[in-house]
Amino acid sequence: MKLLRKRLTYTNVMSSIAVFFALGGASALAAGQVANGHANKNVAMAGKTHKKGKRGPRGPRGETGAQGATGPQGAAGPQGTAGAPGAPGAPGSALGYARVAADGTFDPADSKGIVSVTTAGSSLLCFKLSFVPHSITATIELYSTDQPSAAYGFVGSGLGVGTSACPAGTTAYTATANSTGANERLPVFVIFN
């Protein structure tokens, strides 16, 4: 204790008090800065927008609205370019065919299966064929060079020679008449099956 009293001088006491206040003041200042730092951070955070949370599930779809009125039709578009030619078709099913003029001649290049055509009587055309026909269909050609009349005529046809005047060896025939019913040889188209 005596030693302590020797050391306690006014200067030592004042120095200790100054150190105490200095340390206490620094701590208070540091505590104030920490407190102010938190306050400043809180103020700064309050100004920030928070991140959006995770999107929730989509709600049910609403009902479809009523159909609107149809708009006016647009103008026609430009003509397209012509397509490539198609492949040739399969041969027709007709066994034979021909166009026979009023005088009994026919063009073999535009015919099929016809060997010859002969005339008989006033309007008969008799056909010799390269096959056995099952049927014959004949139509009169109007407005042609050898039938310029617009009047419709009549045509009949048959297989074999029947009671006709066609020669032996022919297998089909046609007979034509004008619009009054009088026998007249007219140009015909024939198809055999």
C-alpha positions in Angstrom: 0.0 0.0 0.0 2.9 2.3 0.8 4.3 1.6 -2.6 0.9 2.5 -4.2 0.8 5.8 -2.3 4.2 6.7 -3.5 3.2 6.1 -7.1 -0.2 8.0 -6.8 0.6 11.4 -7.9 -1.7 13.9 -9.4 -0.2 13.3 -12.8 -0.6 9.5 -12.6 -4.3 9.8 -11.5 -5.1 12.3 -14.2 -3.4 10.1 -16.8 -5.4 7.1 -15.6 -8.7 9.0 -15.7 -7.8 10.3 -19.2 -7.0 6.8 -20.4 -10.3 5.6 -18.9 -12.3 8.2 -20.6 -10.4 7.8 -23.8 -11.1 4.1 -23.8 -14.7 4.6 -22.7 -15.3 7.3 -25.4 -13.8 5.2 -28.2 -16.0 2.3 -27.2 -19.0 4.6 -27.1 -18.0 6.0 -30.5 -17.6 2.5 -31.9 -20.9 1.4 -30.4 -22.5 4.5 -32.0 -21.0 3.7 -35.4 -22.2 0.1 -35.2 -25.7 1.3 -34.2 -25.7 3.9 -36.9 -24.4 1.4 -39.4 -27.3 -0.9 -38.6 -29.7 2.0 -38.8 -28.2 3.1 -42.1 -28.4 -0.4 -43.5 -32.0 -0.7 -42.5 -32.9 2.6 -44.1 -31.1 1.5 -47.3 -32.8 -1.9 -47.3 -36.2 -0.2 -46.9 -35.7 1.6 -50.2 -34.9 -1.6 -52.1 -37.6 -3.6 -53.9 -37.6 -7.2 -52.8 -37.1 -10.0 -55.2 -40.3 -11.6 -56.5 -41.3 -14.9 -55.1 -41.7 -18.1 -57.1 -44.7 -18.0 -59.4 -47.6 -20.1 -58.2 -49.5 -22.6 -60.3 -51.6 -21.4 -63.3 -55.2 -21.0 -62.6 -57.9 -22.8 -64.6 -58.5 -21.6 -68.2 -61.5 -19.3 -68.7 -64.4 -20.1 -71.1 -63.9 -19.5 -74.8 -65.5 -16.3 -76.0 -68.2 -16.1 -78.7 -67.1 -16.5 -82.3 -66.7 -13.1 -84.0 -68.3 -12.2 -87.3 -66.6 -13.4 -90.5 -64.5 -10.7 -92.2 -64.9 -9.8 -95.8 -63.3 -12.1 -98.4 -60.0 -10.9 -99.7 -59.1 -10.3 -103.3 -58.2 -13.2 -105.5 -54.5 -14.0 -105.6 -52.4 -14.1 -108.7 -52.6 -17.0 -111.1 -50.0 -19.7 -110.2 -47.5 -21.0 -112.6 -48.5 -24.0 -114.7 -47.5 -27.4 -113.2 -45.4 -30.0 -114.9 -47.2 -32.3 -117.4 -48.6 -35.5 -115.8 -47.4 -39.0 -116.6 -49.3 -40.7 -119.4 -52.4 -42.5 -118.2 -53.0 -46.2 -118.4 -54.5 -47.5 -121.7 -58.2 -47.4 -121.8 -60.3 -50.5 -121.2 -62.1 -50.5 -124.6 -61.2 -53.5 -126.7 -61.7 -51.4 -129.9 -62.9 -48.1 -131.2 -63.1 -46.0 -134.4 -64.6 -42.9 -136.0 -66.2 -43.9 -139.3 -67.1 -41.3 -141.9 -70.4 -41.2 -143.7 -68.8 -42.8 -146.7 -67.7 -45.8 -144.6 -64.0 -44.9 -144.4 -62.1 -44.9 -141.1 -58.6 -43.8 -140.0 -56.6 -46.9 -138.8 -54.1 -44.5 -137.0 -57.0 -43.3 -134.7 -58.6 -46.6 -134.4 -58.0 -49.7 -132.3 -58.9 -53.4 -133.0 -60.7 -52.6 -136.3 -59.6 -54.8 -139.2 -62.0 -53.3 -141.8 -65.3 -51.5 -142.3 -67.7 -52.2 -145.3 -70.9 -50.6 -146.3 -74.1 -52.4 -147.0 -77.7 -51.3 -147.9 -78.5 -47.6 -147.5 -77.1 -47.0 -144.0 -75.3 -50.1 -142.7 -71.6 -50.1 -141.6 -70.2 -53.6 -141.1 -67.2 -54.1 -138.8 -64.6 -56.9 -139.0 -62.7 -56.9 -135.7 -59.4 -58.5 -134.4 -61.2 -59.7 -131.3 -64.6 -61.1 -130.2 -66.7 -58.2 -129.0 -69.2 -58.4 -126.0 -70.9 -55.1 -126.7 -70.9 -52.1 -129.1 -71.8 -48.5 -128.4 -72.3 -46.1 -131.3 -73.1 -42.3 -131.4 -73.6 -40.0 -134.4 -71.1 -37.2 -134.9 -72.9 -33.9 -135.6 -71.5 -30.7 -137.1 -68.7 -32.5 -138.9 -67.6 -32.0 -142.5 -69.6 -35.0 -143.6 -72.6 -34.2 -141.3 -73.0 -30.4 -141.2 -76.7 -30.6 -140.3 -77.7 -29.7 -136.8 -80.7 -32.1 -137.0 -80.2 -35.1 -134.7 -80.4 -38.6 -136.2 -80.7 -42.1 -134.9 -78.3 -45.0 -134.7 -78.8 -48.6 -133.9 -76.1 -51.3 -133.5 -75.7 -55.0 -133.0 -73.2 -57.9 -132.8 -72.7 -60.5 -135.6 -74.5 -60.2 -138.9 -78.0 -61.1 -137.7 -80.6 -60.6 -140.5 -78.6 -57.8 -141.9 -76.9 -57.5 -145.2 -73.4 -57.5 -143.7 -71.0 -59.9 -145.3 -69.8 -63.1 -143.6 -66.8 -62.6 -141.3 -68.0 -59.3 -139.9 -68.8 -59.3 -136.2 -70.7 -56.1 -135.6 -72.7 -53.4 -137.4 -74.4 -50.0 -137.1 -77.4 -48.5 -138.9 -78.2 -44.8 -139.0 -81.2 -42.7 -139.9 -81.9 -39.0 -140.1 -84.2 -37.0 -137.8 -87.2 -38.0 -140.0 -86.4 -41.7 -139.5 -85.3 -42.3 -143.1 -82.3 -44.5 -143.6 -79.2 -42.3 -144.2 -75.5 -43.1 -143.7 -74.1 -40.7 -141.1 -70.6 -40.5 -139.4 -70.4 -42.4 -136.2 -68.1 -43.1 -133.3 -68.1 -46.7 -132.1 -66.6 -48.4 -129.0 -66.3 -52.1 -128.5 -66.0 -54.0 -125.3 
